[in-house]
């Protein structure tokens, strides 16, 4: 009896999962293009304030460099 009930519940959950994916709208819209000449990602995964300051200093120096050369840069710092 327990197996029969478990089978019914699993069938119901599987059916709901399939139906939810069938009704979800496809995301065909492309990602927005950036007008930047360069794309830079800096990664910091350490909570050390000294290392975080270093990453921010590097980001600032890169922005100054690209601003002085009239080039557009898209920069992101991720953790």
PyMOL Python script that loads the backbone (N, CA, C, O; Angstrom):
from pymol import cmd

cmd.read_pdbstr("""\
ATOM      1  N   UNK A   1       0.821  -1.182   0.000  1.00  0.00           N
ATOM      2  CA  UNK A   1       0.000   0.000   0.000  1.00  0.00           C
ATOM      3  C   UNK A   1       0.870   1.251   0.000  1.00  0.00           C
ATOM      4  O   UNK A   1       0.576   2.216  -0.706  1.00  0.00           O
ATOM      5  N   UNK A   2       1.945   1.235   0.796  1.00  0.00           N
ATOM      6  CA  UNK A   2       2.850   2.373   0.856  1.00  0.00           C
ATOM      7  C   UNK A   2       3.517   2.613  -0.494  1.00  0.00           C
ATOM      8  O   UNK A   2       3.678   3.757  -0.917  1.00  0.00           O
ATOM      9  N   UNK A   3       3.908   1.516  -1.178  1.00  0.00           N
ATOM     10  CA  UNK A   3       4.539   1.636  -2.489  1.00  0.00           C
ATOM     11  C   UNK A   3       3.582   2.257  -3.490  1.00  0.00           C
ATOM     12  O   UNK A   3       3.988   3.089  -4.301  1.00  0.00           O
ATOM     13  N   UNK A   4       2.329   1.868  -3.444  1.00  0.00           N
ATOM     14  CA  UNK A   4       1.332   2.391  -4.364  1.00  0.00           C
ATOM     15  C   UNK A   4       1.139   3.897  -4.151  1.00  0.00           C
ATOM     16  O   UNK A   4       1.060   4.653  -5.119  1.00  0.00           O
ATOM     17  N   UNK A   5       1.065   4.328  -2.911  1.00  0.00           N
ATOM     18  CA  UNK A   5       0.904   5.749  -2.602  1.00  0.00           C
ATOM     19  C   UNK A   5       2.140   6.535  -3.017  1.00  0.00           C
ATOM     20  O   UNK A   5       2.032   7.628  -3.573  1.00  0.00           O
ATOM     21  N   UNK A   6       3.303   5.980  -2.748  1.00  0.00           N
ATOM     22  CA  UNK A   6       4.545   6.634  -3.130  1.00  0.00           C
ATOM     23  C   UNK A   6       4.646   6.760  -4.645  1.00  0.00           C
ATOM     24  O   UNK A   6       5.095   7.789  -5.149  1.00  0.00           O
ATOM     25  N   UNK A   7       4.240   5.740  -5.371  1.00  0.00           N
ATOM     26  CA  UNK A   7       4.260   5.777  -6.825  1.00  0.00           C
ATOM     27  C   UNK A   7       3.320   6.854  -7.349  1.00  0.00           C
ATOM     28  O   UNK A   7       3.661   7.559  -8.299  1.00  0.00           O
ATOM     29  N   UNK A   8       2.148   6.990  -6.748  1.00  0.00           N
ATOM     30  CA  UNK A   8       1.200   8.026  -7.169  1.00  0.00           C
ATOM     31  C   UNK A   8       1.764   9.426  -6.920  1.00  0.00           C
ATOM     32  O   UNK A   8       1.620  10.315  -7.759  1.00  0.00           O
ATOM     33  N   UNK A   9       2.400   9.616  -5.778  1.00  0.00           N
ATOM     34  CA  UNK A   9       2.979  10.924  -5.460  1.00  0.00           C
ATOM     35  C   UNK A   9       4.115  11.261  -6.421  1.00  0.00           C
ATOM     36  O   UNK A   9       4.212  12.391  -6.900  1.00  0.00           O
ATOM     37  N   UNK A  10       4.971  10.286  -6.701  1.00  0.00           N
ATOM     38  CA  UNK A  10       6.081  10.520  -7.627  1.00  0.00           C
ATOM     39  C   UNK A  10       5.572  10.829  -9.026  1.00  0.00           C
ATOM     40  O   UNK A  10       6.134  11.683  -9.712  1.00  0.00           O
ATOM     41  N   UNK A  11       4.513  10.145  -9.461  1.00  0.00           N
ATOM     42  CA  UNK A  11       3.924  10.405 -10.771  1.00  0.00           C
ATOM     43  C   UNK A  11       3.338  11.806 -10.823  1.00  0.00           C
ATOM     44  O   UNK A  11       3.489  12.509 -11.822  1.00  0.00           O
ATOM     45  N   UNK A  12       2.672  12.215  -9.751  1.00  0.00           N
ATOM     46  CA  UNK A  12       2.090  13.547  -9.685  1.00  0.00           C
ATOM     47  C   UNK A  12       3.170  14.622  -9.736  1.00  0.00           C
ATOM     48  O   UNK A  12       3.023  15.610 -10.455  1.00  0.00           O
ATOM     49  N   UNK A  13       4.242  14.446  -8.990  1.00  0.00           N
ATOM     50  CA  UNK A  13       5.334  15.419  -8.977  1.00  0.00           C
ATOM     51  C   UNK A  13       6.001  15.496 -10.349  1.00  0.00           C
ATOM     52  O   UNK A  13       6.304  16.588 -10.828  1.00  0.00           O
ATOM     53  N   UNK A  14       6.229  14.360 -10.977  1.00  0.00           N
ATOM     54  CA  UNK A  14       6.840  14.348 -12.308  1.00  0.00           C
ATOM     55  C   UNK A  14       5.931  15.035 -13.319  1.00  0.00           C
ATOM     56  O   UNK A  14       6.406  15.793 -14.164  1.00  0.00           O
ATOM     57  N   UNK A  15       4.640  14.778 -13.240  1.00  0.00           N
ATOM     58  CA  UNK A  15       3.696  15.423 -14.150  1.00  0.00           C
ATOM     59  C   UNK A  15       3.664  16.927 -13.963  1.00  0.00           C
ATOM     60  O   UNK A  15       3.602  17.675 -14.939  1.00  0.00           O
ATOM     61  N   UNK A  16       3.706  17.377 -12.716  1.00  0.00           N
ATOM     62  CA  UNK A  16       3.732  18.817 -12.455  1.00  0.00           C
ATOM     63  C   UNK A  16       5.012  19.455 -12.980  1.00  0.00           C
ATOM     64  O   UNK A  16       4.977  20.553 -13.537  1.00  0.00           O
ATOM     65  N   UNK A  17       6.124  18.782 -12.808  1.00  0.00           N
ATOM     66  CA  UNK A  17       7.393  19.324 -13.290  1.00  0.00           C
ATOM     67  C   UNK A  17       7.392  19.455 -14.805  1.00  0.00           C
ATOM     68  O   UNK A  17       7.871  20.452 -15.345  1.00  0.00           O
ATOM     69  N   UNK A  18       6.861  18.461 -15.486  1.00  0.00           N
ATOM     70  CA  UNK A  18       6.804  18.507 -16.951  1.00  0.00           C
ATOM     71  C   UNK A  18       5.859  19.600 -17.410  1.00  0.00           C
ATOM     72  O   UNK A  18       6.173  20.337 -18.344  1.00  0.00           O
ATOM     73  N   UNK A  19       4.704  19.717 -16.764  1.00  0.00           N
ATOM     74  CA  UNK A  19       3.737  20.734 -17.191  1.00  0.00           C
ATOM     75  C   UNK A  19       4.252  22.139 -16.907  1.00  0.00           C
ATOM     76  O   UNK A  19       3.983  23.055 -17.685  1.00  0.00           O
ATOM     77  N   UNK A  20       4.980  22.333 -15.821  1.00  0.00           N
ATOM     78  CA  UNK A  20       5.518  23.661 -15.519  1.00  0.00           C
ATOM     79  C   UNK A  20       6.555  24.069 -16.553  1.00  0.00           C
ATOM     80  O   UNK A  20       6.615  25.235 -16.941  1.00  0.00           O
ATOM     81  N   UNK A  21       7.366  23.131 -16.999  1.00  0.00           N
ATOM     82  CA  UNK A  21       8.369  23.472 -18.002  1.00  0.00           C
ATOM     83  C   UNK A  21       7.722  23.715 -19.356  1.00  0.00           C
ATOM     84  O   UNK A  21       8.255  24.481 -20.158  1.00  0.00           O
ATOM     85  N   UNK A  22       6.591  23.086 -19.628  1.00  0.00           N
ATOM     86  CA  UNK A  22       5.904  23.293 -20.901  1.00  0.00           C
ATOM     87  C   UNK A  22       5.247  24.663 -20.964  1.00  0.00           C
ATOM     88  O   UNK A  22       5.135  25.242 -22.044  1.00  0.00           O
ATOM     89  N   UNK A  23       4.811  25.192 -19.823  1.00  0.00           N
ATOM     90  CA  UNK A  23       4.130  26.479 -19.813  1.00  0.00           C
ATOM     91  C   UNK A  23       5.065  27.658 -19.583  1.00  0.00           C
ATOM     92  O   UNK A  23       4.639  28.807 -19.696  1.00  0.00           O
ATOM     93  N   UNK A  24       6.287  27.408 -19.272  1.00  0.00           N
ATOM     94  CA  UNK A  24       7.203  28.526 -19.056  1.00  0.00           C
ATOM     95  C   UNK A  24       7.554  29.148 -20.400  1.00  0.00           C
ATOM     96  O   UNK A  24       7.770  28.450 -21.390  1.00  0.00           O
ATOM     97  N   UNK A  25       7.606  30.463 -20.412  1.00  0.00           N
ATOM     98  CA  UNK A  25       7.875  31.188 -21.655  1.00  0.00           C
ATOM     99  C   UNK A  25       9.354  31.072 -22.003  1.00  0.00           C
ATOM    100  O   UNK A  25      10.211  31.228 -21.133  1.00  0.00           O
ATOM    101  N   UNK A  26       9.653  30.803 -23.257  1.00  0.00           N
ATOM    102  CA  UNK A  26      11.056  30.730 -23.650  1.00  0.00           C
ATOM    103  C   UNK A  26      11.677  32.121 -23.621  1.00  0.00           C
ATOM    104  O   UNK A  26      11.026  33.110 -23.957  1.00  0.00           O
ATOM    105  N   UNK A  27      12.915  32.182 -23.224  1.00  0.00           N
ATOM    106  CA  UNK A  27      13.623  33.449 -23.156  1.00  0.00           C
ATOM    107  C   UNK A  27      14.511  33.558 -24.387  1.00  0.00           C
ATOM    108  O   UNK A  27      15.693  33.217 -24.345  1.00  0.00           O
ATOM    109  N   UNK A  28      13.929  34.038 -25.485  1.00  0.00           N
ATOM    110  CA  UNK A  28      14.663  34.144 -26.735  1.00  0.00           C
ATOM    111  C   UNK A  28      15.310  35.507 -26.919  1.00  0.00           C
ATOM    112  O   UNK A  28      16.012  35.727 -27.906  1.00  0.00           O
ATOM    113  N   UNK A  29      15.089  36.423 -25.990  1.00  0.00           N
ATOM    114  CA  UNK A  29      15.655  37.755 -26.156  1.00  0.00           C
ATOM    115  C   UNK A  29      17.158  37.695 -25.903  1.00  0.00           C
ATOM    116  O   UNK A  29      17.602  37.129 -24.905  1.00  0.00           O
ATOM    117  N   UNK A  30      17.936  38.278 -26.806  1.00  0.00           N
ATOM    118  CA  UNK A  30      19.388  38.246 -26.627  1.00  0.00           C
ATOM    119  C   UNK A  30      19.805  39.167 -25.490  1.00  0.00           C
ATOM    120  O   UNK A  30      19.087  40.097 -25.122  1.00  0.00           O
ATOM    121  N   UNK A  31      20.958  38.890 -24.954  1.00  0.00           N
ATOM    122  CA  UNK A  31      21.499  39.755 -23.916  1.00  0.00           C
ATOM    123  C   UNK A  31      21.833  41.112 -24.520  1.00  0.00           C
ATOM    124  O   UNK A  31      22.240  41.182 -25.680  1.00  0.00           O
ATOM    125  N   UNK A  32      21.672  42.175 -23.770  1.00  0.00           N
ATOM    126  CA  UNK A  32      21.974  43.493 -24.330  1.00  0.00           C
ATOM    127  C   UNK A  32      23.460  43.622 -24.638  1.00  0.00           C
ATOM    128  O   UNK A  32      24.319  43.226 -23.850  1.00  0.00           O
ATOM    129  N   UNK A  33      23.728  44.176 -25.783  1.00  0.00           N
ATOM    130  CA  UNK A  33      25.113  44.373 -26.188  1.00  0.00           C
ATOM    131  C   UNK A  33      25.671  45.593 -25.472  1.00  0.00           C
ATOM    132  O   UNK A  33      24.950  46.556 -25.212  1.00  0.00           O
ATOM    133  N   UNK A  34      26.919  45.546 -25.167  1.00  0.00           N
ATOM    134  CA  UNK A  34      27.584  46.691 -24.576  1.00  0.00           C
ATOM    135  C   UNK A  34      28.359  47.414 -25.667  1.00  0.00           C
ATOM    136  O   UNK A  34      28.833  46.797 -26.621  1.00  0.00           O
ATOM    137  N   UNK A  35      28.481  48.693 -25.519  1.00  0.00           N
ATOM    138  CA  UNK A  35      29.218  49.479 -26.497  1.00  0.00           C
ATOM    139  C   UNK A  35      30.695  49.587 -26.143  1.00  0.00           C
ATOM    140  O   UNK A  35      31.448  50.304 -26.802  1.00  0.00           O
ATOM    141  N   UNK A  36      31.100  48.881 -25.112  1.00  0.00           N
ATOM    142  CA  UNK A  36      32.481  48.963 -24.642  1.00  0.00           C
ATOM    143  C   UNK A  36      33.431  48.265 -25.604  1.00  0.00           C
ATOM    144  O   UNK A  36      33.095  47.263 -26.233  1.00  0.00           O
ATOM    145  N   UNK A  37      34.632  48.832 -25.694  1.00  0.00           N
ATOM    146  CA  UNK A  37      35.684  48.213 -26.500  1.00  0.00           C
ATOM    147  C   UNK A  37      36.277  47.000 -25.786  1.00  0.00           C
ATOM    148  O   UNK A  37      36.676  46.025 -26.422  1.00  0.00           O
ATOM    149  N   UNK A  38      36.328  47.076 -24.467  1.00  0.00           N
ATOM    150  CA  UNK A  38      36.917  46.008 -23.671  1.00  0.00           C
ATOM    151  C   UNK A  38      35.975  45.620 -22.540  1.00  0.00           C
ATOM    152  O   UNK A  38      35.253  46.461 -22.005  1.00  0.00           O
ATOM    153  N   UNK A  39      35.989  44.351 -22.184  1.00  0.00           N
ATOM    154  CA  UNK A  39      35.206  43.833 -21.060  1.00  0.00           C
ATOM    155  C   UNK A  39      36.178  43.189 -20.078  1.00  0.00           C
ATOM    156  O   UNK A  39      36.938  42.291 -20.439  1.00  0.00           O
ATOM    157  N   UNK A  40      36.143  43.654 -18.842  1.00  0.00           N
ATOM    158  CA  UNK A  40      37.082  43.173 -17.828  1.00  0.00           C
ATOM    159  C   UNK A  40      36.296  42.692 -16.620  1.00  0.00           C
ATOM    160  O   UNK A  40      35.383  43.374 -16.154  1.00  0.00           O
ATOM    161  N   UNK A  41      36.649  41.520 -16.115  1.00  0.00           N
ATOM    162  CA  UNK A  41      36.052  40.989 -14.891  1.00  0.00           C
ATOM    163  C   UNK A  41      37.182  40.752 -13.896  1.00  0.00           C
ATOM    164  O   UNK A  41      38.145  40.040 -14.182  1.00  0.00           O
ATOM    165  N   UNK A  42      37.043  41.361 -12.727  1.00  0.00           N
ATOM    166  CA  UNK A  42      37.990  41.141 -11.638  1.00  0.00           C
ATOM    167  C   UNK A  42      37.291  40.301 -10.582  1.00  0.00           C
ATOM    168  O   UNK A  42      36.140  40.565 -10.234  1.00  0.00           O
ATOM    169  N   UNK A  43      37.985  39.291 -10.074  1.00  0.00           N
ATOM    170  CA  UNK A  43      37.369  38.363  -9.129  1.00  0.00           C
ATOM    171  C   UNK A  43      38.083  38.440  -7.793  1.00  0.00           C
ATOM    172  O   UNK A  43      39.312  38.391  -7.730  1.00  0.00           O
ATOM    173  N   UNK A  44      37.302  38.562  -6.719  1.00  0.00           N
ATOM    174  CA  UNK A  44      37.846  38.517  -5.362  1.00  0.00           C
ATOM    175  C   UNK A  44      36.983  37.575  -4.543  1.00  0.00           C
ATOM    176  O   UNK A  44      35.769  37.760  -4.462  1.00  0.00           O
ATOM    177  N   UNK A  45      37.588  36.576  -3.942  1.00  0.00           N
ATOM    178  CA  UNK A  45      36.818  35.628  -3.134  1.00  0.00           C
ATOM    179  C   UNK A  45      37.334  35.584  -1.700  1.00  0.00           C
ATOM    180  O   UNK A  45      37.034  34.660  -0.944  1.00  0.00           O
ATOM    181  N   UNK A  46      38.101  36.582  -1.348  1.00  0.00           N
ATOM    182  CA  UNK A  46      38.709  36.640  -0.023  1.00  0.00           C
ATOM    183  C   UNK A  46      38.091  37.795   0.759  1.00  0.00           C
ATOM    184  O   UNK A  46      37.855  38.867   0.201  1.00  0.00           O
ATOM    185  N   UNK A  47      37.830  37.586   2.030  1.00  0.00           N
ATOM    186  CA  UNK A  47      37.240  38.644   2.861  1.00  0.00           C
ATOM    187  C   UNK A  47      38.306  39.550   3.486  1.00  0.00           C
ATOM    188  O   UNK A  47      37.982  40.426   4.289  1.00  0.00           O
ATOM    189  N   UNK A  48      39.541  39.349   3.131  1.00  0.00           N
ATOM    190  CA  UNK A  48      40.626  40.162   3.658  1.00  0.00           C
ATOM    191  C   UNK A  48      40.501  41.589   3.113  1.00  0.00           C
ATOM    192  O   UNK A  48      40.553  41.780   1.898  1.00  0.00           O
ATOM    193  N   UNK A  49      40.338  42.588   3.975  1.00  0.00           N
ATOM    194  CA  UNK A  49      40.172  43.973   3.508  1.00  0.00           C
ATOM    195  C   UNK A  49      41.351  44.468   2.674  1.00  0.00           C
ATOM    196  O   UNK A  49      41.165  45.261   1.751  1.00  0.00           O
ATOM    197  N   UNK A  50      42.552  44.013   2.989  1.00  0.00           N
ATOM    198  CA  UNK A  50      43.725  44.425   2.217  1.00  0.00           C
ATOM    199  C   UNK A  50      43.610  43.954   0.771  1.00  0.00           C
ATOM    200  O   UNK A  50      43.867  44.724  -0.155  1.00  0.00           O
ATOM    201  N   UNK A  51      43.226  42.698   0.574  1.00  0.00           N
ATOM    202  CA  UNK A  51      43.093  42.160  -0.783  1.00  0.00           C
ATOM    203  C   UNK A  51      41.933  42.819  -1.523  1.00  0.00           C
ATOM    204  O   UNK A  51      42.022  43.050  -2.729  1.00  0.00           O
ATOM    205  N   UNK A  52      40.853  43.122  -0.819  1.00  0.00           N
ATOM    206  CA  UNK A  52      39.727  43.807  -1.449  1.00  0.00           C
ATOM    207  C   UNK A  52      40.143  45.205  -1.904  1.00  0.00           C
ATOM    208  O   UNK A  52      39.745  45.658  -2.977  1.00  0.00           O
ATOM    209  N   UNK A  53      40.938  45.877  -1.091  1.00  0.00           N
ATOM    210  CA  UNK A  53      41.440  47.199  -1.467  1.00  0.00           C
ATOM    211  C   UNK A  53      42.340  47.105  -2.687  1.00  0.00           C
ATOM    212  O   UNK A  53      42.296  47.974  -3.558  1.00  0.00           O
ATOM    213  N   UNK A  54      43.156  46.061  -2.760  1.00  0.00           N
ATOM    214  CA  UNK A  54      44.012  45.868  -3.934  1.00  0.00           C
ATOM    215  C   UNK A  54      43.184  45.727  -5.208  1.00  0.00           C
ATOM    216  O   UNK A  54      43.517  46.319  -6.235  1.00  0.00           O
ATOM    217  N   UNK A  55      42.114  44.952  -5.146  1.00  0.00           N
ATOM    218  CA  UNK A  55      41.264  44.763  -6.325  1.00  0.00           C
ATOM    219  C   UNK A  55      40.618  46.087  -6.723  1.00  0.00           C
ATOM    220  O   UNK A  55      40.536  46.405  -7.909  1.00  0.00           O
ATOM    221  N   UNK A  56      40.160  46.858  -5.741  1.00  0.00           N
ATOM    222  CA  UNK A  56      39.571  48.161  -6.048  1.00  0.00           C
ATOM    223  C   UNK A  56      40.604  49.114  -6.645  1.00  0.00           C
ATOM    224  O   UNK A  56      40.279  49.893  -7.541  1.00  0.00           O
ATOM    225  N   UNK A  57      41.842  49.059  -6.158  1.00  0.00           N
ATOM    226  CA  UNK A  57      42.903  49.891  -6.726  1.00  0.00           C
ATOM    227  C   UNK A  57      43.207  49.494  -8.167  1.00  0.00           C
ATOM    228  O   UNK A  57      43.405  50.356  -9.022  1.00  0.00           O
ATOM    229  N   UNK A  58      43.243  48.201  -8.433  1.00  0.00           N
ATOM    230  CA  UNK A  58      43.473  47.724  -9.803  1.00  0.00           C
ATOM    231  C   UNK A  58      42.343  48.206 -10.712  1.00  0.00           C
ATOM    232  O   UNK A  58      42.591  48.654 -11.832  1.00  0.00           O
ATOM    233  N   UNK A  59      41.106  48.113 -10.230  1.00  0.00           N
ATOM    234  CA  UNK A  59      39.965  48.577 -11.021  1.00  0.00           C
ATOM    235  C   UNK A  59      40.080  50.067 -11.307  1.00  0.00           C
ATOM    236  O   UNK A  59      39.844  50.505 -12.434  1.00  0.00           O
ATOM    237  N   UNK A  60      40.440  50.843 -10.301  1.00  0.00           N
ATOM    238  CA  UNK A  60      40.606  52.284 -10.503  1.00  0.00           C
ATOM    239  C   UNK A  60      41.701  52.600 -11.498  1.00  0.00           C
ATOM    240  O   UNK A  60      41.533  53.475 -12.348  1.00  0.00           O
ATOM    241  N   UNK A  61      42.829  51.897 -11.406  1.00  0.00           N
ATOM    242  CA  UNK A  61      43.934  52.122 -12.345  1.00  0.00           C
ATOM    243  C   UNK A  61      43.541  51.754 -13.769  1.00  0.00           C
ATOM    244  O   UNK A  61      43.905  52.456 -14.712  1.00  0.00           O
ATOM    245  N   UNK A  62      42.805  50.663 -13.931  1.00  0.00           N
ATOM    246  CA  UNK A  62      42.358  50.273 -15.270  1.00  0.00           C
ATOM    247  C   UNK A  62      41.401  51.312 -15.847  1.00  0.00           C
ATOM    248  O   UNK A  62      41.494  51.660 -17.024  1.00  0.00           O
ATOM    249  N   UNK A  63      40.481  51.807 -15.018  1.00  0.00           N
ATOM    250  CA  UNK A  63      39.546  52.829 -15.492  1.00  0.00           C
ATOM    251  C   UNK A  63      40.282  54.105 -15.900  1.00  0.00           C
ATOM    252  O   UNK A  63      39.944  54.718 -16.913  1.00  0.00           O
ATOM    253  N   UNK A  64      41.280  54.504 -15.122  1.00  0.00           N
ATOM    254  CA  UNK A  64      42.072  55.690 -15.481  1.00  0.00           C
ATOM    255  C   UNK A  64      42.799  55.474 -16.798  1.00  0.00           C
ATOM    256  O   UNK A  64      42.841  56.366 -17.645  1.00  0.00           O
ATOM    257  N   UNK A  65      43.370  54.290 -16.968  1.00  0.00           N
ATOM    258  CA  UNK A  65      44.112  53.989 -18.194  1.00  0.00           C
ATOM    259  C   UNK A  65      43.210  54.073 -19.420  1.00  0.00           C
ATOM    260  O   UNK A  65      43.556  54.724 -20.406  1.00  0.00           O
ATOM    261  N   UNK A  66      42.055  53.417 -19.360  1.00  0.00           N
ATOM    262  CA  UNK A  66      41.176  53.401 -20.520  1.00  0.00           C
ATOM    263  C   UNK A  66      40.512  54.752 -20.740  1.00  0.00           C
ATOM    264  O   UNK A  66      40.194  55.096 -21.878  1.00  0.00           O
ATOM    265  N   UNK A  67      40.295  55.526 -19.681  1.00  0.00           N
ATOM    266  CA  UNK A  67      39.723  56.863 -19.845  1.00  0.00           C
ATOM    267  C   UNK A  67      40.719  57.793 -20.532  1.00  0.00           C
ATOM    268  O   UNK A  67      40.327  58.641 -21.334  1.00  0.00           O
ATOM    269  N   UNK A  68      41.996  57.639 -20.222  1.00  0.00           N
ATOM    270  CA  UNK A  68      43.013  58.493 -20.845  1.00  0.00           C
ATOM    271  C   UNK A  68      43.223  58.145 -22.311  1.00  0.00           C
ATOM    272  O   UNK A  68      43.690  58.989 -23.076  1.00  0.00           O
ATOM    273  N   UNK A  69      42.896  56.946 -22.715  1.00  0.00           N
ATOM    274  CA  UNK A  69      43.067  56.544 -24.117  1.00  0.00           C
ATOM    275  C   UNK A  69      41.757  56.631 -24.895  1.00  0.00           C
ATOM    276  O   UNK A  69      41.693  56.185 -26.041  1.00  0.00           O
ATOM    277  N   UNK A  70      40.717  57.195 -24.294  1.00  0.00           N
ATOM    278  CA  UNK A  70      39.406  57.392 -24.939  1.00  0.00           C
ATOM    279  C   UNK A  70      38.779  56.081 -25.403  1.00  0.00           C
ATOM    280  O   UNK A  70      38.051  56.058 -26.395  1.00  0.00           O
ATOM    281  N   UNK A  71      39.054  55.008 -24.702  1.00  0.00           N
ATOM    282  CA  UNK A  71      38.445  53.722 -25.027  1.00  0.00           C
ATOM    283  C   UNK A  71      37.422  53.377 -23.955  1.00  0.00           C
ATOM    284  O   UNK A  71      37.624  53.656 -22.774  1.00  0.00           O
ATOM    285  N   UNK A  72      36.329  52.771 -24.379  1.00  0.00           N
ATOM    286  CA  UNK A  72      35.267  52.385 -23.458  1.00  0.00           C
ATOM    287  C   UNK A  72      35.587  51.019 -22.853  1.00  0.00           C
ATOM    288  O   UNK A  72      36.046  50.111 -23.546  1.00  0.00           O
ATOM    289  N   UNK A  73      35.339  50.891 -21.559  1.00  0.00           N
ATOM    290  CA  UNK A  73      35.585  49.623 -20.879  1.00  0.00           C
ATOM    291  C   UNK A  73      34.376  49.294 -20.016  1.00  0.00           C
ATOM    292  O   UNK A  73      33.805  50.169 -19.364  1.00  0.00           O
ATOM    293  N   UNK A  74      33.998  48.037 -20.021  1.00  0.00           N
ATOM    294  CA  UNK A  74      32.919  47.531 -19.175  1.00  0.00           C
ATOM    295  C   UNK A  74      33.585  46.644 -18.133  1.00  0.00           C
ATOM    296  O   UNK A  74      34.148  45.601 -18.464  1.00  0.00           O
ATOM    297  N   UNK A  75      33.517  47.069 -16.854  1.00  0.00           N
ATOM    298  CA  UNK A  75      34.229  46.356 -15.802  1.00  0.00           C
ATOM    299  C   UNK A  75      33.252  45.869 -14.741  1.00  0.00           C
ATOM    300  O   UNK A  75      32.284  46.548 -14.398  1.00  0.00           O
ATOM    301  N   UNK A  76      33.531  44.672 -14.232  1.00  0.00           N
ATOM    302  CA  UNK A  76      32.700  44.091 -13.182  1.00  0.00           C
ATOM    303  C   UNK A  76      33.607  43.401 -12.172  1.00  0.00           C
ATOM    304  O   UNK A  76      34.558  42.708 -12.536  1.00  0.00           O
ATOM    305  N   UNK A  77      33.293  43.605 -10.897  1.00  0.00           N
ATOM    306  CA  UNK A  77      34.014  42.920  -9.825  1.00  0.00           C
ATOM    307  C   UNK A  77      33.070  41.879  -9.241  1.00  0.00           C
ATOM    308  O   UNK A  77      31.976  42.206  -8.783  1.00  0.00           O
ATOM    309  N   UNK A  78      33.502  40.628  -9.261  1.00  0.00           N
ATOM    310  CA  UNK A  78      32.665  39.532  -8.768  1.00  0.00           C
ATOM    311  C   UNK A  78      33.341  38.883  -7.572  1.00  0.00           C
ATOM    312  O   UNK A  78      34.557  38.967  -7.400  1.00  0.00           O
ATOM    313  N   UNK A  79      32.528  38.238  -6.755  1.00  0.00           N
ATOM    314  CA  UNK A  79      33.061  37.605  -5.554  1.00  0.00           C
ATOM    315  C   UNK A  79      32.890  36.130  -5.548  1.00  0.00           C
ATOM    316  O   UNK A  79      33.295  35.466  -4.594  1.00  0.00           O
TER     317      UNK A  79
END
""", "prot")
cmd.dss("prot")
cmd.show_as("cartoon", "prot")
cmd.util.cbc("prot")
cmd.orient("prot")
